[in-house]
Amino acid sequence: MFTGIIEEIGKITEIKKIGKNNSLTISCKTVLEDIKLGDSIAVNGICLTISKFDNTSFTSDVMPVTFQKSHIGNYCIGELVNLERALQLQSRLGGHLVSGHIDGTGNIKSITKYENATKFKIQIDPEQRKYFIVEGSICI
């Protein structure tokens, strides 16, 4: 589980696509401080499991369904990504509880800027609407 509060900006350093065996390596610092193999890290809101790490980066295997349901297949080497470690329940919840599991994608139709906010109008697949509630939280 995650809060949606970004801890660090990482940089994609390697993308491997070998059939259905895909992986993503990201250079970073803060999120590496107390991780272990099998931990979850949200990468642009997508929950990925650490399969390998060292002092400067981590690697996650990326399942085919993640490519199907997210924009992760469009990532490029050198791209900057938002990173967040999994929530520790003894911490304050500064954001919202979100799972990091992707159900679909949308297209930004308009962006309206206000003095203290920005409104995004996003078109989604009509099949996904049944999962939305008024005043509910989603990750974008």
Disulfide bonds with the S-S distance in Angstrom:
none
